[in-house]
Amino acid sequence: MFTGLIETTGTVVSLTPTSGAARLVLAAPALAGRWRTGDSIAVNGVCLTAIPVADPDQFAADLASETLERTTLDSLAAGATVNLELPTPAGSPLGGHVVQGHVDATGTVVSLLPLQRDLDSTDWRLTLELPQQLSQQIISQGSITIDGISLTVARVDFPRIEIAIIPHTYKSTNLHTLAPGSPVNIETDVLAKYAAAQRSASQGDWLTPAYLLANGY
């Protein structure tokens, strides 16, 4: 499990087709010595299994065809910046929100605009366009994961949403590398997924007085 608090960024070394699907090699000096073979590492919000390579400052991960189809990882080019997070140890504080590393869909950057003239200290406003399948899993002031970053939705006008970005997040993640049209990985809040599934299963009639009474409301 992850929390969406990005520990560091890494750099794509290569993305090479294999007999399985593809192998991604990343340079991540800040994580050197902190992971073992087989450990999970979230790369742009995608939970991957780390494999050692000759350079101790790098690691590899094999990507299945489904991973390539459901995420943006197949579009990574050498030199691209990616967000990295190691799993959260049991008992550690959850600074962001519960992030599984299971991408639900990809979205597209519409704009990322500064709110003030001083680009070193300004907040930013990120606007994304999302697929319709996520419409029941996103609410204003709810949590969402964008390329592995735990963020809060500021405004919903589906299929577009807006997110406020503080200067630290803008500078210390891959957000400053994104441009209009850039694809991003989206993972909605796990609680929102279950709520949406329950609503769908019960055809929208689950929130009744009897349900509330039975569950202590």
Rosetta silent file (secondary structure, phi, psi, omega in degrees, C-alpha in Angstrom):
SEQUENCE: MFTGLIETTGTVVSLTPTSGAARLVLAAPALAGRWRTGDSIAVNGVCLTAIPVADPDQFAADLASETLERTTLDSLAAGATVNLELPTPAGSPLGGHVVQGHVDATGTVVSLLPLQRDLDSTDWRLTLELPQQLSQQIISQGSITIDGISLTVARVDFPRIEIAIIPHTYKSTNLHTLAPGSPVNIETDVLAKYAAAQRSASQGDWLTPAYLLANGY
SCORE:     score description
SCORE:     0.000 S_00000001
   1 L     0.000  147.391  179.122    0.000    0.000    0.000 S_00000001
   2 E  -123.066  173.988  178.732    1.094    3.570   -0.720 S_00000001
   3 L  -122.148   -5.427 -179.740   -0.080    6.986    0.471 S_00000001
   4 L    81.730   10.906  173.333    0.551    9.166   -2.581 S_00000001
   5 L   -95.630  104.937 -173.623    3.319   11.164   -0.889 S_00000001
   6 L   -66.394  126.219 -179.077    6.057   11.137   -3.509 S_00000001
   7 L   -82.350  -38.257 -178.235    9.458   10.364   -1.984 S_00000001
   8 E  -164.542  172.178  171.713   11.570   11.282   -4.985 S_00000001
   9 E  -110.713  156.131  176.421   11.575   11.396   -8.756 S_00000001
  10 E  -125.665  175.956 -178.633   13.473    9.114  -11.096 S_00000001
  11 E  -125.272  133.084  178.989   14.554    9.236  -14.715 S_00000001
  12 E   -68.796  125.801  175.111   13.652    6.785  -17.442 S_00000001
  13 E   -90.826  -45.994  179.673   16.747    5.037  -18.784 S_00000001
  14 E  -163.018  156.462  171.396   14.973    2.786  -21.273 S_00000001
  15 E  -134.752  109.030 -169.842   11.696    1.089  -22.170 S_00000001
  16 E  -120.338  130.143  175.510   12.382   -2.023  -24.196 S_00000001
  17 E   -61.198  143.995  177.089    9.928   -4.541  -25.701 S_00000001
  18 L  -133.147  178.891  178.141   10.355   -8.105  -24.372 S_00000001
  19 L   -65.466  -25.873  176.370    8.753  -11.487  -24.956 S_00000001
  20 L   -80.020  -66.919  175.152    6.358  -10.664  -22.117 S_00000001
  21 L  -158.355  -67.660  179.555    5.571   -7.050  -22.903 S_00000001
  22 E  -161.781  157.608  173.695    8.269   -4.556  -21.938 S_00000001
  23 E  -120.424  127.516  179.521   11.041   -3.853  -19.453 S_00000001
  24 E  -104.469  128.836  175.975   11.360   -0.413  -17.905 S_00000001
  25 E  -115.738  129.974 -176.552   14.718    0.687  -16.463 S_00000001
  26 E  -125.416  143.374  170.583   14.823    3.723  -14.173 S_00000001
  27 E   -93.956  123.116 -177.539   17.598    5.723  -12.545 S_00000001
  28 L  -145.041   69.750 -176.799   16.676    6.440   -8.920 S_00000001
  29 H   -55.293  -33.950 -177.373   19.793    7.283   -6.858 S_00000001
  30 H   -67.791  -18.254  179.878   17.717    8.470   -3.887 S_00000001
  31 H  -100.714   -1.104 -177.580   16.242    4.964   -3.480 S_00000001
  32 L   -57.659  131.238  179.108   19.566    3.098   -3.770 S_00000001
  33 L    80.180   -0.141 -176.659   19.959    0.590   -0.916 S_00000001
  34 L  -105.597   -1.260  179.324   16.378    1.067    0.272 S_00000001
  35 L  -135.719  158.407  177.017   14.733   -1.748   -1.666 S_00000001
  36 L  -119.523  162.721  178.777   15.306   -5.454   -2.256 S_00000001
  37 L   -54.958  129.218  179.852   14.604   -7.657   -5.251 S_00000001
  38 L    94.665   -8.413  178.408   10.861   -8.209   -5.513 S_00000001
  39 L   -68.125  153.725  175.257    9.870   -5.125   -3.537 S_00000001
  40 E   -86.590  139.134  173.653    6.984   -3.000   -4.777 S_00000001
  41 E  -137.564  130.601  176.872    7.679    0.525   -5.992 S_00000001
  42 E   -83.621  122.052  179.178    5.026    2.912   -7.281 S_00000001
  43 E  -115.514  110.492 -173.694    6.139    4.469  -10.578 S_00000001
  44 L    51.080   37.465  176.035    3.826    7.313  -11.643 S_00000001
  45 L    85.640    2.858 -179.559    1.214    5.644   -9.469 S_00000001
  46 E  -104.547  122.240  179.340    1.650    2.143  -10.933 S_00000001
  47 E   -73.585  116.211 -178.755    2.683   -0.582   -8.484 S_00000001
  48 E  -123.223  160.241  179.331    5.658   -2.393  -10.051 S_00000001
  49 E  -100.732  122.910 -174.747    8.062   -5.103   -8.862 S_00000001
  50 L   -77.078  135.925  178.206   11.680   -3.982   -8.614 S_00000001
  51 E  -126.928  131.539 -178.466   14.409   -6.005  -10.330 S_00000001
  52 E   -71.737  151.905  172.068   18.118   -5.188   -9.877 S_00000001
  53 L  -127.399  179.386 -174.343   20.381   -4.177  -12.752 S_00000001
  54 L   -60.335  -39.301 -178.863   24.149   -3.706  -12.898 S_00000001
  55 L   -82.731  120.420 -178.367   24.033   -0.061  -11.773 S_00000001
  56 L   -66.856  -15.250  177.336   23.001    0.123   -8.052 S_00000001
  57 L   -86.081    1.365 -178.284   21.438    3.540   -8.673 S_00000001
  58 E  -123.790  162.209  169.598   18.991    1.962  -11.113 S_00000001
  59 E  -145.898  160.870  178.633   16.263   -0.666  -11.061 S_00000001
  60 E  -118.122  163.418  174.905   14.144   -2.422  -13.663 S_00000001
  61 E  -149.224  134.025  176.442   10.517   -3.549  -13.761 S_00000001
  62 E   -87.018  132.333 -177.386    8.782   -5.884  -16.173 S_00000001
  63 E  -107.248  125.534  176.156    5.516   -4.505  -17.549 S_00000001
  64 L   -76.707  162.644 -179.030    2.674   -6.821  -18.527 S_00000001
  65 H   -61.293  -35.880  178.846    0.583   -6.050  -21.595 S_00000001
  66 H   -64.635  -38.783  177.351   -2.364   -5.066  -19.365 S_00000001
  67 H   -61.002  -43.047  179.223   -0.170   -2.547  -17.550 S_00000001
  68 H   -65.092  -35.700 -177.962    0.815   -0.996  -20.858 S_00000001
  69 H   -74.834  -34.281 -171.804   -2.808   -0.845  -21.982 S_00000001
  70 H   -94.560  -11.564 -175.143   -4.231    0.645  -18.767 S_00000001
  71 L  -126.177 -177.149  179.061   -1.533    3.175  -17.907 S_00000001
  72 L   -94.734    2.360 -172.668    0.680    5.814  -19.470 S_00000001
  73 H   -61.619  -27.997 -179.312    3.891    3.838  -18.970 S_00000001
  74 H   -69.472  -12.736 -179.196    4.033    2.786  -22.623 S_00000001
  75 H   -96.886    0.325 -178.294    4.484    6.451  -23.593 S_00000001
  76 L   -70.010  136.225  177.420    7.572    7.022  -21.434 S_00000001
  77 L  -114.430  157.517  177.343   10.686    8.072  -23.305 S_00000001
  78 L   -55.178  131.963 -179.150   14.298    8.019  -22.163 S_00000001
  79 L    97.194  -11.890 -179.691   14.943   11.029  -19.962 S_00000001
  80 L   -67.013  146.981  178.260   11.337   11.374  -18.765 S_00000001
  81 E   -93.025  131.988  179.721   10.783   12.215  -15.096 S_00000001
  82 E  -126.223  151.070  176.765    8.640    9.808  -13.049 S_00000001
  83 E   -84.572  138.306 -177.447    7.266    9.930   -9.513 S_00000001
  84 E  -128.428  139.546  175.871    8.496    7.237   -7.128 S_00000001
  85 E  -147.556  132.407  172.299    7.184    5.980   -3.801 S_00000001
  86 L   -83.909  157.974  179.944    8.104    2.967   -1.682 S_00000001
  87 L   -60.609  153.223  178.730    5.321    1.123    0.184 S_00000001
  88 L   -84.527  121.119  178.788    4.204    2.495    3.537 S_00000001
  89 L   -62.230  147.837  177.815    5.340    0.269    6.457 S_00000001
  90 L   -58.007  135.024  179.028    2.585   -1.008    8.743 S_00000001
  91 L    90.883   -7.454  179.553    1.957    1.404   11.596 S_00000001
  92 L   -78.080  151.778  176.684    3.345    4.440    9.777 S_00000001
  93 L   -62.004  142.101  177.278    1.303    7.650    9.638 S_00000001
  94 L   -95.363   94.004 -175.976   -0.852    7.981    6.523 S_00000001
  95 L   -75.610  -26.782  178.952    0.064   11.458    5.351 S_00000001
  96 L  -105.430 -110.842  171.474   -1.872   11.279    2.085 S_00000001
  97 L  -146.566  173.771 -176.812   -4.636    8.717    1.537 S_00000001
  98 L   -69.061  118.354 -179.547   -4.807    4.986    0.835 S_00000001
  99 E  -122.076  126.309 -176.394   -3.301    4.390   -2.619 S_00000001
 100 L   -89.797  -22.267 -173.887   -3.182    0.879   -4.066 S_00000001
 101 L    81.245   18.953  178.862   -1.056    1.529   -7.119 S_00000001
 102 L  -110.480  104.229 -174.899   -3.822    0.116   -9.321 S_00000001
 103 L   -72.316  132.149 -179.401   -4.558    2.623  -12.072 S_00000001
 104 L   -86.594  -35.734 -177.732   -8.235    2.962  -12.976 S_00000001
 105 E  -171.024  175.700  173.980   -7.826    4.944  -16.178 S_00000001
 106 E  -111.770  149.262  176.349   -5.757    7.647  -17.812 S_00000001
 107 E  -120.644  179.516 -177.814   -6.648   11.304  -18.055 S_00000001
 108 E  -129.329  134.330  176.789   -5.354   14.217  -20.097 S_00000001
 109 E   -70.841  124.558  174.106   -3.867   17.502  -18.923 S_00000001
 110 E   -90.272  -46.404  178.573   -5.951   20.422  -20.155 S_00000001
 111 E  -161.991  156.955  172.823   -3.905   23.125  -18.430 S_00000001
 112 E  -141.244  101.834 -167.455   -1.550   23.784  -15.522 S_00000001
 113 E  -119.142  139.345  175.592   -1.565   27.484  -14.750 S_00000001
 114 E   -73.392  148.044  179.304    0.154   29.635  -12.112 S_00000001
 115 L   -95.131  -12.487  178.087   -2.126   31.728   -9.903 S_00000001
 116 L  -136.060  168.734 -177.163    0.480   34.457   -9.295 S_00000001
 117 L   -75.656  -32.047 -179.005    3.310   36.034  -11.268 S_00000001
 118 L   -76.654  102.587 -173.799    6.106   34.800   -8.992 S_00000001
 119 L   -71.324  -14.487  179.163    6.638   31.283  -10.353 S_00000001
 120 L   -80.522  -22.919 -175.383    8.867   30.307   -7.426 S_00000001
 121 L  -124.595   -1.573 -174.626    6.151   30.774   -4.818 S_00000001
 122 L   -76.486  150.727  164.627    2.856   30.590   -6.661 S_00000001
 123 L   -78.347  163.888 -178.566    0.177   27.954   -6.307 S_00000001
 124 E  -127.711  157.365  177.104   -0.952   26.266   -9.517 S_00000001
 125 E  -120.795  115.160 -179.404   -4.304   25.136  -10.910 S_00000001
 126 E   -99.677  125.785  175.574   -4.346   21.790  -12.706 S_00000001
 127 E  -113.520  128.141 -179.382   -7.265   21.010  -15.016 S_00000001
 128 E  -121.950  151.892  170.673   -7.725   17.440  -16.250 S_00000001
 129 E  -111.840  127.970 -173.190  -10.149   15.750  -18.604 S_00000001
 130 L  -117.626  157.426  177.016  -11.195   12.281  -17.447 S_00000001
 131 L   -72.147  153.175 -175.162  -13.061    9.358  -19.020 S_00000001
 132 H   -60.115  -28.095 -176.947  -16.760    8.991  -18.268 S_00000001
 133 H   -61.368  -17.399 -178.974  -16.224    5.715  -16.409 S_00000001
 134 H   -96.419    1.162 -170.535  -14.819    7.661  -13.445 S_00000001
 135 H   -61.105  -30.831 -177.695  -17.723   10.090  -13.092 S_00000001
 136 H   -90.585    2.501 -175.827  -19.301    8.313  -10.109 S_00000001
 137 H  -114.293    7.099 -176.440  -16.005    7.982   -8.218 S_00000001
 138 L  -130.152  129.531  177.586  -14.952   11.629   -7.974 S_00000001
 139 L  -132.588  157.051  175.353  -16.384   14.366   -5.772 S_00000001
 140 L   -62.435  136.070 -176.939  -15.322   17.887   -4.883 S_00000001
 141 L    71.793    8.137  175.698  -12.953   17.866   -1.866 S_00000001
 142 L   -89.772  166.034 -179.473  -12.430   14.129   -2.353 S_00000001
 143 E   -85.181  148.777  175.609   -9.069   12.411   -2.751 S_00000001
 144 E  -151.879  151.202  178.102   -7.597   11.413   -6.093 S_00000001
 145 E  -112.287  122.784  179.584   -4.214   10.106   -7.230 S_00000001
 146 E  -115.938  114.534 -176.945   -2.595   11.718  -10.278 S_00000001
 147 L    50.066   37.715  177.124    0.597    9.975  -11.482 S_00000001
 148 L    87.671   -3.525 -177.402    0.949    8.617   -7.957 S_00000001
 149 E   -93.661  126.186  175.490    0.446   11.983   -6.210 S_00000001
 150 E   -74.717  118.291 -177.404   -2.226   12.207   -3.508 S_00000001
 151 E  -134.292  166.457  179.570   -4.268   15.314   -4.321 S_00000001
 152 E  -114.262  129.958  179.574   -7.606   16.876   -3.421 S_00000001
 153 E   -71.539  125.474 -179.376  -10.235   17.659   -6.038 S_00000001
 154 E   -92.726  -33.182 -176.280  -11.128   21.355   -5.893 S_00000001
 155 E  -154.619  139.869  179.122  -13.881   21.466   -8.532 S_00000001
 156 E  -121.332  122.418  172.615  -15.822   18.981  -10.609 S_00000001
 157 E  -140.093   68.995 -167.032  -17.419   19.852  -13.942 S_00000001
 158 L   -54.482  137.701   14.998  -17.242   16.428  -15.502 S_00000001
 159 L   -85.578    9.983  179.716  -15.500   15.348  -17.671 S_00000001
 160 E  -105.382  145.948  172.847  -13.165   18.045  -16.330 S_00000001
 161 E  -132.286  156.307  177.576  -11.861   18.434  -12.793 S_00000001
 162 E  -121.762  143.744 -177.426   -9.648   21.078  -11.211 S_00000001
 163 E  -135.063  133.124  176.282   -6.977   20.527   -8.581 S_00000001
 164 E   -84.530  131.588 -177.879   -5.034   23.081   -6.532 S_00000001
 165 E  -117.633  124.443  177.780   -1.279   22.426   -6.506 S_00000001
 166 L   -82.118  160.375 -176.326    1.009   23.922   -3.849 S_00000001
 167 H   -56.614  -40.879 -178.784    4.563   25.040   -4.793 S_00000001
 168 H   -60.582  -45.481 -179.743    6.262   22.096   -3.019 S_00000001
 169 H   -64.877  -40.875 -179.959    4.207   19.522   -4.916 S_00000001
 170 H   -61.243  -42.131 -173.870    4.763   21.302   -8.217 S_00000001
 171 H   -81.020  -33.931 -169.694    8.537   21.392   -7.770 S_00000001
 172 H   -97.486    5.073  177.022    9.181   17.989   -6.156 S_00000001
 173 L  -125.192 -172.404  179.387    7.121   15.803   -8.506 S_00000001
 174 H   -82.695    2.985 -176.131    6.827   15.390  -12.257 S_00000001
 175 H   -58.253  -36.112 -177.199    4.017   17.974  -12.444 S_00000001
 176 H   -69.787   -8.245  178.488    6.406   20.705  -13.623 S_00000001
 177 H   -96.973   -7.634 -174.970    7.204   18.576  -16.690 S_00000001
 178 L   -81.793  148.608  177.947    3.594   18.202  -17.843 S_00000001
 179 L  -132.271  162.264  175.474    2.110   20.134  -20.739 S_00000001
 180 L   -51.747  131.555 -177.425   -1.400   20.382  -22.209 S_00000001
 181 L    97.339  -12.979  179.705   -2.195   17.031  -23.807 S_00000001
 182 L   -65.423  135.211  175.201    0.068   15.035  -21.485 S_00000001
 183 E   -82.559  145.970  178.151   -1.494   11.730  -20.365 S_00000001
 184 E  -135.974  151.337  176.901   -1.569   10.970  -16.633 S_00000001
 185 E   -82.307  137.190 -178.680   -2.467    7.916  -14.556 S_00000001
 186 E  -120.392  127.634  168.355   -5.607    8.209  -12.461 S_00000001
 187 E  -126.242  119.775  179.345   -6.497    6.189   -9.363 S_00000001
 188 E   -80.624  166.004 -179.980   -9.676    7.200   -7.596 S_00000001
 189 L   -60.705  130.634 -176.564  -10.216    6.876   -3.851 S_00000001
 190 H   -60.229  -33.752  178.262  -10.748    3.211   -2.946 S_00000001
 191 H   -66.879  -36.566  178.161  -13.704    4.131   -0.712 S_00000001
 192 H   -66.226  -34.193  178.580  -15.340    5.938   -3.626 S_00000001
 193 H   -63.266  -47.146 -178.687  -14.938    2.811   -5.768 S_00000001
 194 H   -66.667  -37.945  177.918  -16.748    0.609   -3.278 S_00000001
 195 H   -63.465  -42.349  179.309  -19.487    3.192   -2.783 S_00000001
 196 H   -65.502  -39.695  179.112  -19.985    3.444   -6.556 S_00000001
 197 H   -65.542  -38.987  179.773  -20.051   -0.346   -6.892 S_00000001
 198 H   -68.186  -39.660  177.272  -22.631   -0.650   -4.134 S_00000001
 199 H   -61.858  -42.844 -179.245  -24.808    2.015   -5.696 S_00000001
 200 H   -65.329  -41.995 -177.855  -24.612    0.236   -9.037 S_00000001
 201 H   -65.033  -33.629 -177.799  -25.385   -3.174   -7.548 S_00000001
 202 L  -100.427   10.720  177.733  -28.454   -1.892   -5.780 S_00000001
 203 L    57.573   33.653  174.944  -29.544    0.322   -8.703 S_00000001
 204 L    81.341    5.352 -176.271  -29.228    3.443   -6.582 S_00000001
 205 L  -106.821   15.766 -173.715  -31.716    2.339   -3.910 S_00000001
 206 L   -77.127  -28.740 -176.085  -29.275    1.296   -1.201 S_00000001
 207 L   -85.904   80.254 -177.881  -29.345    4.500    0.906 S_00000001
 208 L  -113.019  163.130  175.268  -32.650    3.900    2.655 S_00000001
 209 H   -55.153  -37.695 -179.761  -33.821    4.641    6.236 S_00000001
 210 H   -64.925  -40.365  178.929  -33.566    0.908    6.973 S_00000001
 211 H   -63.671  -46.620 -179.025  -29.943    0.806    5.761 S_00000001
 212 H   -62.228  -40.841 -179.383  -28.980    3.835    7.846 S_00000001
 213 H   -65.698  -41.691 -178.718  -30.670    2.405   10.943 S_00000001
 214 H   -68.218  -22.683 -177.664  -28.980   -0.979   10.531 S_00000001
 215 L  -106.928   19.791  169.827  -25.586    0.668   10.249 S_00000001
 216 L    82.351   16.819  178.928  -25.855    2.858   13.331 S_00000001
 217 L   -87.803    0.000    0.000  -26.794    6.217   11.820 S_00000001
